[in-house]
Amino acid sequence: MKITLSDVGKRFNREWIFRHVNYSFESGVHYAITGPNGSGKSTLLQVIAGMIDNSEGSVEMTDDSLQLTEKKQLSSINRHLSTNYYQHLSFCAPYFDLIEEMTLTEFLSFHFQFKNLLPGFDVRKIIEALGLEKAAQKQIRYFSSGMKQRVKLAQAIFADVPVVFLDEPCTNLDESGIAQYQQLIAEYCNNRLVIVSSNDKQEYGFCKEVLRIIDYK
């Protein structure tokens, strides 16, 4: 799997958040997008993932057996995005909502109707890996912020997809939660393309390549 950014830029109203991003992300390599708070790290991550439109340039995801392309020309407002783009990626961010009326078991069972699980896993094994066995039948609205973040990480990491996007993945996690996050990455993401948006080395210290958002201002 490869994601290629060609002269990508994003603006809100008249302000350019970043411009002229030319970069390639390849399977088996872990990348970090770094920069000060408010510099556009999350925006770039969302553009790469196809969650929001780029204002110029193109984002292309390619595989040996498929080609999924998102392109946006300045002269067109049409978004050209393969309908199965999302099936090849997962995304974790603290601003994503969970269905809090569901129990943990119900929520994970629902979520993984849309994404395949990693081989050898089912919902029970995921809950065990998170250390949340005692909360399996508890409604998510009663979870602490750290427990909710662990669930969000589980959605992304235990999905059988080649690309994993992580936006400030250790938000609300305590020391043990951060250690668990690092262990999950080491055990289940070695051969996948992982892109982390963060300015905290605890979150991206495992990444071999770093894209600095301030270089594209």
C-alpha positions in Angstrom: 0.0 0.0 0.0 1.2 3.5 -0.9 -0.2 6.9 -0.4 1.2 9.7 -2.5 0.6 13.4 -1.9 1.2 15.6 -5.0 1.3 19.4 -4.4 -1.4 19.1 -1.7 -2.7 22.2 0.0 -5.6 23.1 2.3 -7.1 26.5 3.1 -10.0 27.7 5.2 -11.4 30.9 3.7 -8.4 32.8 2.6 -5.9 31.3 5.0 -3.6 28.5 3.8 -3.1 25.9 6.5 -0.4 24.2 4.4 0.7 24.2 0.8 2.8 22.2 -1.7 3.0 19.0 0.3 4.8 16.4 -1.9 5.3 13.2 0.1 4.9 9.4 -0.1 3.9 7.0 2.6 4.6 3.3 2.1 3.5 0.1 3.8 5.6 -1.2 6.7 6.9 2.2 7.5 5.6 4.3 10.5 5.4 8.1 10.0 4.8 11.1 12.3 3.3 14.4 11.4 4.6 16.9 13.9 4.3 20.6 14.7 3.0 23.1 17.3 -0.6 23.0 18.5 -2.9 24.6 15.9 -0.3 24.2 13.1 -2.5 21.9 10.9 -1.3 18.4 11.8 -4.8 17.0 12.3 -6.0 18.8 9.2 -3.3 17.2 7.1 -4.0 13.7 8.6 -7.7 14.1 7.8 -6.9 15.2 4.2 -4.7 12.1 3.7 -7.5 9.9 5.1 -10.1 11.4 2.8 -12.1 12.8 5.6 -12.0 16.4 4.4 -11.2 17.8 0.9 -7.9 19.2 -0.1 -8.0 22.6 -1.7 -5.3 21.8 -4.3 -3.2 18.9 -5.5 -4.1 15.2 -5.2 -4.0 12.3 -2.7 -3.6 8.9 -4.2 -3.8 5.5 -2.5 -2.5 2.6 -4.6 -2.0 -1.1 -4.1 -0.8 -3.9 -6.3 -4.3 -5.1 -6.9 -6.3 -1.9 -6.6 -6.1 1.9 -7.1 -8.1 4.3 -5.0 -7.7 7.9 -5.9 -8.9 11.2 -4.5 -8.3 14.2 -6.7 -9.5 17.7 -6.4 -8.8 20.4 -9.0 -9.1 24.1 -8.2 -11.6 24.5 -11.0 -14.0 21.8 -9.7 -15.9 21.3 -6.4 -16.5 17.6 -7.2 -14.8 15.0 -5.0 -13.5 11.9 -6.8 -13.2 9.2 -4.2 -13.6 5.5 -4.5 -16.6 4.3 -2.4 -14.4 1.6 -0.8 -11.6 3.9 0.2 -12.6 3.6 3.9 -12.4 -0.2 3.9 -8.6 0.1 3.6 -8.0 2.4 6.6 -8.8 3.0 10.2 -8.7 6.2 12.2 -8.4 7.0 15.9 -8.9 10.5 17.3 -10.0 11.9 20.6 -12.7 14.0 18.9 -14.5 11.0 17.5 -17.6 10.0 19.4 -18.6 6.6 20.7 -22.2 5.3 20.9 -22.4 5.8 24.6 -25.8 4.1 25.1 -24.2 0.8 24.0 -22.2 -1.5 26.2 -18.6 -2.1 25.3 -19.5 -5.6 23.9 -22.4 -4.2 21.9 -20.3 -1.3 20.5 -17.4 -3.4 19.3 -19.7 -6.0 17.8 -21.5 -3.2 15.9 -18.3 -1.5 14.8 -16.8 -4.7 13.4 -19.7 -5.3 11.2 -18.2 -2.7 9.0 -14.5 -3.7 9.3 -12.9 -7.1 9.4 -11.1 -8.1 12.6 -7.4 -9.0 12.7 -7.0 -12.8 12.2 -7.5 -14.7 15.4 -9.4 -12.0 17.2 -13.0 -11.6 18.2 -14.7 -9.0 20.5 -14.0 -11.0 23.6 -10.3 -11.2 22.9 -10.2 -7.5 22.1 -11.7 -6.7 25.4 -9.2 -8.9 27.2 -6.3 -7.3 25.3 -7.6 -3.9 26.5 -7.9 -5.1 30.1 -11.6 -4.1 30.2 -13.2 -7.5 31.0 -15.0 -6.1 34.0 -16.6 -3.3 31.9 -17.6 -5.6 29.0 -21.4 -5.2 29.8 -21.2 -1.6 31.1 -22.6 1.2 29.0 -19.8 3.3 27.5 -21.3 6.6 29.0 -20.1 5.3 32.4 -16.5 4.9 31.2 -13.7 7.2 32.2 -12.1 9.3 29.5 -9.1 7.0 29.5 -11.3 3.9 29.0 -13.1 5.6 26.1 -9.7 6.4 24.5 -8.7 2.7 24.8 -11.9 1.8 23.0 -11.1 4.3 20.2 -7.7 2.8 19.8 -9.1 -0.7 19.6 -11.4 0.3 16.7 -8.3 1.4 14.8 -5.7 -1.1 15.7 -7.8 -4.3 15.7 -9.3 -3.6 12.3 -7.7 -5.7 9.5 -6.7 -2.8 7.3 -3.4 -1.9 5.7 -3.4 1.8 6.9 -3.8 3.1 10.4 -4.3 6.8 11.2 -3.7 8.0 14.8 -4.4 11.6 15.8 -3.0 12.3 19.3 -3.6 8.7 20.3 -2.6 9.0 24.0 -5.1 11.8 24.8 -6.6 11.1 28.3 -4.4 8.0 28.8 -2.4 7.6 32.1 1.0 6.0 32.3 -0.3 2.4 32.1 -2.6 3.4 29.1 0.4 4.9 27.3 2.4 1.7 27.9 -0.5 -0.4 26.6 -0.8 1.8 23.5 2.9 1.4 22.7 2.6 -2.4 23.2 -0.4 -2.6 20.9 1.5 -0.7 18.2 4.6 -3.0 18.6 2.5 -6.2 18.4 -0.1 -5.5 15.8 1.1 -2.7 13.5 4.6 -3.7 12.5 3.8 -4.5 8.9 1.2 -1.8 8.3 1.4 1.8 7.2 0.9 3.9 10.3 0.6 7.7 10.3 0.6 9.5 13.7 -0.3 13.2 14.2 1.3 14.4 17.4 3.9 16.6 19.1 4.5 14.1 22.0 7.3 11.6 21.5 5.4 9.1 23.7 2.9 8.9 20.9 5.2 8.8 17.9 8.6 7.7 19.2 8.4 4.4 17.2 8.0 6.3 13.9 11.0 6.1 11.5 10.0 9.1 9.3 8.9 12.5 10.4 7.0 15.1 8.3 7.1 18.6 9.9 4.0 20.5 9.1 5.9 23.9 9.5 7.9 23.0 6.4 4.8 23.5 4.3 3.6 26.8 5.5 
